[in-house]
Amino acid sequence: MKREIGLGFHTCVDYELVWDTEKIKEKIRSLDIRKKDVQRRTEASDEKQLWGGILYYLEHGVGGEIVPETEELCEKLGESFVYQVTLGGTATRAAIALGRLEVPSILQTSCNNHYVRDLMPGQVQICSDMKEEQKIYPHVVLQCEAGVRIQEGEICFITPRENRILISRDATSLKMDIRPDGFGKELKHVKIFLLGSFSQILEEDFLEEALERTNQLLKKLPEDAVVIMEDGCYVKKKFRQRVHQALAHRIDVLSMNEDELAEFVGEKVDVLNRQQVAEAVETAYKEVQVKTMVVHSSAWALAVGTQAKNLQEALECGVALAGTRFRKGDGITKAEFEKTRQMQEKVESQKFLEEIKGLIEEDIEGVACKELSCVETPTVVGLGDAFAGGLLYGLWQKWQNKRGDKDV
């Protein structure tokens, strides 16, 4: 079977924790966490720092990633809760979501253990060049709903929105094994390629090596293949700019979420404040130097740039697939995806999109998110990954209708 969608490289074993407010309060007590300990962190040297960082992200309603000093801290955190084992990583979740929509793809994973083999759907072909491993490095995922009160000692707040925090120290993520020769030879039929971020890499020398190998791999793609990169919240913030500089020449679409957009302006962006969003989008677009930039949020998805007008259907599919994951978690099916597509859009988001178009100089296209306030137990981890999968699905459908005509 010809695989016309390729993806790489990040794959991880997620421990999705079952939310338990009492266990969080117990940690605040046992670690004697005070207000001064609640700080924004991307790294943590001990359990107290780790929980101080987690509480910061929960209180401020900002998604975050923390790399602890040891993998044992991740394991201890996971063992403190009931959890479900799933597969994570942008490229991997996007490939799985596409498989649920009956679209085949080929994926280079960054690890190859028994969970990867057991949980990957048959529609996803794993690069045959990857060696098998026994060691599991858990990526702990803590997700919460909006409106949860956390009150213990000096700590008192109500979570402002649905959110997720990712905690991991994974050798296979810190030093991703990118294989331009082994994987590259399997990409000759690929028309659309999704590239995940390099957000967990901590060493500059290894980042440069990874970027060189990625550029070698991208040269193996057919010349008319569309390359989409899903951005990330980098542990080492300066690495993000370096990644953009190194890969912008081959990226057709750079996609990011609202938190990643906010990093360009150094402050949180209200997704329904048209002036804030317009300024942040224009600042980011000028800095990243790619043809087209996509921003997806809890309210809308926007495309800005030279090919924005060609992405309407892809944005719609991205919003619908992310909405389906929000509703159904890993239970995505083609029928549920189509059901989400038919759901009503958020009225305030429609109004926002009408008003923002006059504030941005570049070509812009937008789609409102679905009204999903009725969902009682939402899934909030992996929504950006599902959006990326939907973006690919929309482009793939368009390409199916116009074989060989590269529109983006």
C-alpha positions as CSV (number, residue, x, y, z in Angstrom):
1,M,0.0,0.0,0.0
2,K,1.3,3.4,-0.9
3,R,1.6,5.7,2.1
4,E,1.0,9.3,1.0
5,I,1.2,10.8,4.5
6,G,4.5,10.7,6.5
7,L,5.1,11.8,10.0
8,G,8.1,12.1,12.5
9,F,9.6,11.8,15.0
10,H,8.4,12.0,18.6
11,T,6.8,9.0,20.2
12,C,6.3,8.5,23.9
13,V,4.5,6.3,26.4
14,D,2.0,8.5,28.3
15,Y,0.7,7.9,31.8
16,E,-2.5,9.8,31.7
17,L,-3.3,10.5,35.3
18,V,-6.9,10.3,36.7
19,W,-7.5,13.7,38.3
20,D,-7.7,13.6,42.1
21,T,-7.9,16.9,44.0
22,E,-7.3,15.3,47.4
23,K,-4.1,13.7,46.2
24,I,-2.9,17.1,45.0
25,K,-3.8,18.7,48.4
26,E,-1.9,15.8,50.1
27,K,1.2,16.7,48.0
28,I,1.0,20.4,49.0
29,R,0.8,19.3,52.7
30,S,3.5,16.7,52.6
31,L,6.0,18.8,50.7
32,D,5.1,22.0,52.6
33,I,4.5,24.0,49.4
34,R,4.1,27.7,50.0
35,K,3.2,30.6,47.7
36,K,6.8,31.3,47.1
37,D,7.4,27.8,45.8
38,V,4.7,28.2,43.0
39,Q,6.8,29.3,40.1
40,R,6.8,28.8,36.3
41,R,9.4,26.1,35.5
42,T,10.5,24.0,32.6
43,E,13.0,22.0,34.7
44,A,12.9,20.7,38.2
45,S,15.6,19.3,40.5
46,D,13.4,17.7,43.1
47,E,9.8,16.8,43.9
48,K,9.0,20.1,45.6
49,Q,10.2,22.1,42.6
50,L,8.2,19.8,40.3
51,W,5.0,20.3,42.2
52,G,5.6,24.1,42.5
53,G,5.8,24.2,38.7
54,I,2.7,22.0,38.2
55,L,0.6,24.3,40.6
56,Y,1.8,27.4,38.7
57,Y,0.5,26.0,35.4
58,L,-2.8,24.9,36.9
59,E,-3.3,28.3,38.6
60,H,-2.6,30.4,35.6
61,G,-4.4,28.2,33.0
62,V,-1.3,27.8,30.9
63,G,-0.2,24.5,29.3
64,G,3.3,23.6,30.3
65,E,6.1,21.0,30.0
66,I,8.5,20.2,32.8
67,V,11.7,18.1,32.5
68,P,12.7,16.8,36.0
69,E,16.3,16.1,36.8
70,T,15.8,12.3,37.0
71,E,13.4,9.9,35.4
72,E,12.6,8.5,38.9
73,L,10.8,11.8,39.7
74,C,8.5,11.0,36.7
75,E,7.9,7.5,37.9
76,K,7.1,8.6,41.5
77,L,4.6,11.1,40.2
78,G,2.9,8.5,38.0
79,E,2.7,6.0,40.9
80,S,1.0,8.6,43.1
81,F,-2.2,8.5,40.9
82,V,-4.3,6.0,39.0
83,Y,-3.4,6.3,35.3
84,Q,-4.0,4.9,31.8
85,V,-1.2,4.1,29.4
86,T,-1.5,5.6,26.0
87,L,0.8,6.7,23.2
88,G,1.8,10.3,22.9
89,G,4.0,12.7,20.8
90,T,2.6,15.0,18.1
91,A,3.5,12.9,15.1
92,T,2.3,9.7,16.8
93,R,-1.0,11.0,18.0
94,A,-1.7,12.6,14.7
95,A,-0.9,9.3,12.9
96,I,-3.2,7.4,15.3
97,A,-6.0,9.9,14.7
98,L,-5.6,9.5,10.9
99,G,-5.8,5.8,11.3
100,R,-9.1,6.1,13.1
101,L,-10.3,8.0,10.0
102,E,-9.1,5.1,7.9
103,V,-6.2,7.0,6.4
104,P,-2.9,5.1,6.1
105,S,0.4,6.7,7.0
106,I,4.0,6.0,7.7
107,L,5.7,7.1,10.9
108,Q,9.2,7.2,12.2
109,T,8.9,6.9,16.0
110,S,11.6,8.0,18.5
111,C,11.2,4.7,20.4
112,N,10.0,1.2,19.7
113,N,8.9,-0.7,22.8
114,H,6.0,-3.2,23.4
115,Y,3.5,-0.4,24.1
116,V,4.3,1.2,20.7
117,R,3.8,-2.2,18.9
118,D,0.7,-3.1,20.9
119,L,-1.2,0.3,20.8
120,M,-0.4,1.4,17.3
121,P,-3.4,0.9,14.9
122,G,-2.8,-1.2,11.8
123,Q,-3.2,1.8,9.5
124,V,0.1,3.2,10.8
125,Q,3.2,1.7,9.3
126,I,6.2,2.1,11.6
127,C,9.6,2.8,10.0
128,S,11.2,-0.6,9.7
129,D,14.6,0.8,10.6
130,M,13.8,1.2,14.3
131,K,15.4,-1.2,16.8
132,E,13.3,-2.7,19.6
133,E,13.7,-1.4,23.2
134,Q,12.7,-2.7,26.6
135,K,13.2,0.5,28.7
136,I,10.1,2.6,29.3
137,Y,10.4,6.3,30.0
138,P,7.0,7.5,31.1
139,H,5.6,10.9,30.1
140,V,3.3,11.8,32.9
141,V,0.2,13.8,31.8
142,L,-1.8,15.7,34.4
143,Q,-5.0,17.2,32.9
144,C,-7.7,19.1,34.8
145,E,-11.1,20.7,34.1
146,A,-12.0,24.4,34.5
147,G,-13.4,25.5,37.8
148,V,-11.6,23.1,40.2
149,R,-10.8,24.6,43.6
150,I,-7.4,23.8,45.0
151,Q,-7.1,25.0,48.6
152,E,-4.5,23.8,51.1
153,G,-2.4,26.0,53.4
154,E,-1.2,29.1,51.6
155,I,-2.3,27.7,48.2
156,C,-5.7,28.7,47.1
157,F,-7.0,29.1,43.5
158,I,-9.6,27.9,41.1
159,T,-8.4,26.5,37.7
160,P,-9.4,29.1,35.1
161,R,-9.7,26.7,32.2
162,E,-9.2,23.1,31.0
163,N,-5.5,22.4,31.0
164,R,-2.7,19.8,30.8
165,I,0.8,19.7,32.1
166,L,3.4,17.2,30.7
167,I,6.2,15.9,32.8
168,S,9.0,13.7,31.5
169,R,12.7,12.9,31.3
170,D,12.9,10.6,28.3
171,A,16.3,9.6,26.8
172,T,14.6,8.8,23.5
173,S,13.1,12.3,23.4
174,L,16.1,14.1,24.7
175,K,18.2,12.5,21.9
176,M,15.7,11.6,19.2
177,D,17.0,9.0,16.7
178,I,16.3,10.6,13.3
179,R,17.1,8.3,10.4
180,P,17.3,10.1,7.1
181,D,18.5,7.0,5.2
182,G,16.4,4.3,6.7
183,F,13.2,6.4,6.9
184,G,14.0,8.5,3.9
185,K,13.9,5.6,1.5
186,E,10.3,4.9,2.6
187,L,9.0,8.4,1.7
188,K,9.0,8.3,-2.1
189,H,5.2,8.3,-2.3
190,V,4.6,10.9,0.5
191,K,2.6,14.0,-0.5
192,I,2.1,15.5,3.0
193,F,4.7,15.3,5.8
194,L,4.1,16.3,9.4
195,L,7.2,17.2,11.4
196,G,6.9,17.4,15.2
197,S,8.9,19.9,17.3
198,F,12.3,19.4,19.1
199,S,11.0,21.0,22.3
200,Q,12.5,18.4,24.7
201,I,16.1,18.5,23.4
202,L,18.4,20.1,26.1
203,E,21.8,20.0,24.4
204,E,22.8,22.5,21.8
205,D,25.2,20.2,20.0
206,F,22.6,17.4,19.7
207,L,20.0,20.0,18.5
208,E,22.3,21.0,15.6
209,E,22.9,17.3,14.7
210,A,19.1,16.7,14.8
211,L,18.4,19.6,12.5
212,E,21.1,18.5,10.1
213,R,19.6,15.0,9.9
214,T,16.1,16.4,9.6
215,N,17.2,18.5,6.6
216,Q,18.8,15.5,5.1
217,L,15.5,13.6,5.5
218,L,13.4,16.4,4.1
219,K,15.5,16.2,0.9
220,K,14.3,12.6,0.4
221,L,10.7,13.8,0.0
222,P,9.2,14.4,-3.4
223,E,9.8,18.1,-4.4
224,D,6.0,18.8,-4.4
225,A,5.4,17.3,-0.9
226,V,3.8,19.7,1.5
227,V,5.7,20.0,4.9
228,I,3.8,21.0,8.0
229,M,5.6,21.5,11.3
230,E,3.7,21.5,14.6
231,D,5.5,23.8,17.0
232,G,6.0,23.3,20.7
233,C,6.8,24.9,24.1
234,Y,10.5,24.5,24.3
235,V,12.3,23.7,27.5
236,K,15.3,25.7,26.2
237,K,13.5,28.7,24.8
238,K,16.4,29.9,22.5
239,F,16.3,26.5,20.7
240,R,12.9,27.3,19.2
241,Q,14.2,30.2,17.2
242,R,17.1,28.1,16.0
243,V,14.7,25.4,14.8
244,H,12.7,27.9,12.8
245,Q,15.8,29.4,11.2
246,A,17.2,26.0,10.2
247,L,14.0,24.6,8.7
248,A,12.0,27.6,7.5
249,H,13.2,27.1,3.9
250,R,11.4,23.8,3.6
251,I,8.3,24.3,5.9
252,D,5.1,25.2,4.0
253,V,3.0,25.6,7.1
254,L,4.1,26.2,10.7
255,S,1.4,25.5,13.2
256,M,1.2,26.5,16.9
257,N,-1.2,26.8,19.8
258,E,-2.2,29.9,21.7
259,D,0.4,29.4,24.5
260,E,3.2,29.0,21.9
261,L,1.9,32.2,20.1
262,A,2.1,34.1,23.4
263,E,5.8,33.4,23.8
264,F,6.5,35.7,20.9
265,V,5.0,38.7,22.8
266,G,6.1,37.6,26.3
267,E,2.6,37.7,27.8
268,K,-0.6,35.7,27.9
269,V,-2.9,36.4,24.9
270,D,-6.7,36.6,25.4
271,V,-7.9,34.6,22.5
272,L,-11.1,36.7,22.1
273,N,-9.2,40.0,22.3
274,R,-8.9,40.8,18.6
275,Q,-6.2,43.5,19.1
276,Q,-4.0,41.3,21.3
277,V,-4.3,38.4,18.9
278,A,-3.7,40.5,15.8
279,E,-0.5,42.0,17.3
280,A,0.8,38.6,18.5
281,V,0.0,37.0,15.1
282,E,1.8,39.7,13.1
283,T,4.8,39.7,15.4
284,A,5.1,35.9,15.2
285,Y,4.6,35.7,11.5
286,K,7.3,38.2,10.8
287,E,9.7,36.4,13.1
288,V,9.3,32.8,11.9
289,Q,9.8,33.6,8.2
290,V,7.7,30.7,6.9
291,K,5.2,30.9,4.0
292,T,2.1,30.3,6.0
293,M,1.5,30.2,9.8
294,V,-1.4,28.5,11.5
295,V,-2.5,29.3,15.1
296,H,-5.1,27.1,16.8
297,S,-6.8,27.9,20.1
298,S,-9.7,26.9,22.3
299,A,-11.9,29.4,20.3
300,W,-10.7,29.4,16.7
301,A,-8.0,28.4,14.2
302,L,-6.3,30.9,12.0
303,A,-4.1,30.7,8.9
304,V,-1.9,33.7,8.0
305,G,0.3,34.1,5.0
306,T,0.8,33.5,1.3
307,Q,-1.3,30.3,1.1
308,A,-3.8,31.0,3.9
309,K,-6.8,31.1,1.5
310,N,-6.1,27.5,0.5
311,L,-6.3,26.1,4.0
312,Q,-10.0,26.6,4.8
313,E,-11.0,23.0,4.5
314,A,-7.8,21.9,6.4
315,L,-8.6,24.3,9.3
316,E,-12.2,22.9,9.4
317,C,-10.9,19.4,9.7
318,G,-8.3,20.3,12.3
319,V,-10.9,22.0,14.5
320,A,-13.3,19.0,14.0
321,L,-10.7,16.4,14.8
322,A,-9.5,18.3,17.9
323,G,-13.1,18.7,19.0
324,T,-13.7,15.0,18.5
325,R,-10.7,14.2,20.8
326,F,-12.0,16.7,23.3
327,R,-15.4,14.8,23.3
328,K,-14.2,11.2,22.9
329,G,-10.5,11.0,23.9
330,D,-8.9,8.1,22.2
331,G,-12.3,6.9,21.0
332,I,-12.1,8.8,17.7
333,T,-14.0,7.2,14.9
334,K,-15.0,8.5,11.4
335,A,-18.6,8.7,12.5
336,E,-17.8,10.8,15.6
337,F,-15.6,13.0,13.5
338,E,-18.4,13.7,11.1
339,K,-20.8,14.3,14.0
340,T,-18.4,17.0,15.4
341,R,-18.2,18.6,12.0
342,Q,-21.9,19.2,12.1
343,M,-22.0,20.7,15.5
344,Q,-22.7,24.4,16.1
345,E,-19.7,26.9,16.1
346,K,-19.1,29.2,19.0
347,V,-21.0,32.4,18.4
348,E,-18.3,34.6,20.1
349,S,-15.6,33.0,17.9
350,Q,-17.5,33.7,14.8
351,K,-17.8,37.4,15.8
352,F,-14.1,37.5,16.6
353,L,-13.1,36.1,13.2
354,E,-15.3,38.7,11.4
355,E,-13.6,41.5,13.3
356,I,-9.9,40.4,13.2
357,K,-9.6,40.2,9.4
358,G,-9.3,44.0,9.1
359,L,-6.5,44.2,11.7
360,I,-4.0,41.9,10.0
361,E,-2.2,43.0,6.8
362,E,-1.4,39.5,5.5
363,D,-3.9,37.1,3.9
364,I,-5.9,35.4,6.6
365,E,-8.4,32.6,6.9
366,G,-10.2,31.4,10.0
367,V,-12.5,28.8,11.4
368,A,-14.5,29.0,14.7
369,C,-14.3,26.1,17.2
370,K,-17.3,24.0,18.1
371,E,-19.6,24.7,21.0
372,L,-18.6,21.9,23.3
373,S,-19.5,23.3,26.8
374,C,-21.9,20.3,27.2
375,V,-19.1,17.8,27.4
376,E,-18.9,16.6,31.0
377,T,-15.6,14.8,31.0
378,P,-13.4,16.4,28.3
379,T,-10.0,15.2,27.2
380,V,-7.6,18.1,27.1
381,V,-4.3,16.4,26.4
382,G,-3.4,15.9,22.7
383,L,-5.8,18.4,21.3
384,G,-3.0,20.1,19.3
385,D,-1.8,16.7,18.0
386,A,-5.4,15.9,16.9
387,F,-5.6,19.4,15.3
388,A,-2.4,18.6,13.3
389,G,-3.9,15.3,12.2
390,G,-7.0,17.0,11.1
391,L,-5.0,19.6,9.2
392,L,-3.2,16.7,7.3
393,Y,-6.6,15.0,6.7
394,G,-8.0,18.1,5.1
395,L,-5.0,18.6,2.9
396,W,-5.0,14.9,1.9
397,Q,-8.7,15.1,1.0
398,K,-8.0,18.2,-1.1
399,W,-5.1,16.5,-2.8
400,Q,-7.2,13.4,-3.5
401,N,-9.5,15.7,-5.4
402,K,-6.7,17.5,-7.2
403,R,-4.1,14.8,-7.8
404,G,-0.6,16.3,-8.3
405,D,-1.7,19.9,-7.8
406,K,0.3,21.5,-5.0
407,D,-1.8,24.3,-3.5
408,V,0.2,25.1,-0.4
